[in-house]
């Protein structure tokens, strides 16, 4: 953005003065210049004052969401660091906020990272109860036309067929091909 935050700050201050947004410390670890809509601030306060954590929806597909890795609503790599994957080595492939890449979040937690083109996946779980709704959400994004055809060849650096993810993808409708697991839109 031309001018950076310094060019936007006066506009945000004017919005704050007219009551259109509020300034505060909403996300721990970020700087002081945080702004939010008044309704969002009220919802954050209500959640922080709640005695118990909100329960997950009964339908697992409602918990999993597919977002572009560079989407501002996707916090990893911006507001939050990318979490380390189980058994990850220093030389392992890392996710990034890259154009064309996707993330699949379940209950707000990162579960899958899909490289641009969909040939490679990274996962943060091997639990079928977590992977299956995430694979279903990914398949739904393909079927809804958001992605086109996707052929997964590798998962966590190995052939996808050797991965715990293979069963979840198959149950979501991916079909085996000589290259990997494919799903058409």
HELIX and SHEET records of a PDB file:
HELIX    1   1 UNK A    4  UNK A   17  1                                  14    
HELIX    2   2 UNK A   38  UNK A   49  1                                  12    
HELIX    3   3 UNK A   60  UNK A   63  1                                   4    
HELIX    4   4 UNK A  128  UNK A  143  1                                  16    
HELIX    5   5 UNK A  160  UNK A  162  5                                   3    
HELIX    6   6 UNK A  165  UNK A  171  1                                   7    
SHEET    1   A 2 UNK A  22  UNK A  24  0                                        
SHEET    2   A 2 UNK A  34  UNK A  36 -1                                        
SHEET    1   B 6 UNK A  64  UNK A  68  0                                        
SHEET    2   B 6 UNK A 102  UNK A 106 -1                                        
SHEET    3   B 6 UNK A 109  UNK A 114 -1                                        
SHEET    4   B 6 UNK A 120  UNK A 123 -1                                        
SHEET    5   B 6 UNK A 154  UNK A 155  1                                        
SHEET    6   B 6 UNK A 158  UNK A 159 -1                                        
SHEET    1   C 3 UNK A 150  UNK A 152  0                                        
SHEET    2   C 3 UNK A 181  UNK A 183 -1                                        
SHEET    3   C 3 UNK A 175  UNK A 176 -1                                        
END                                                                             
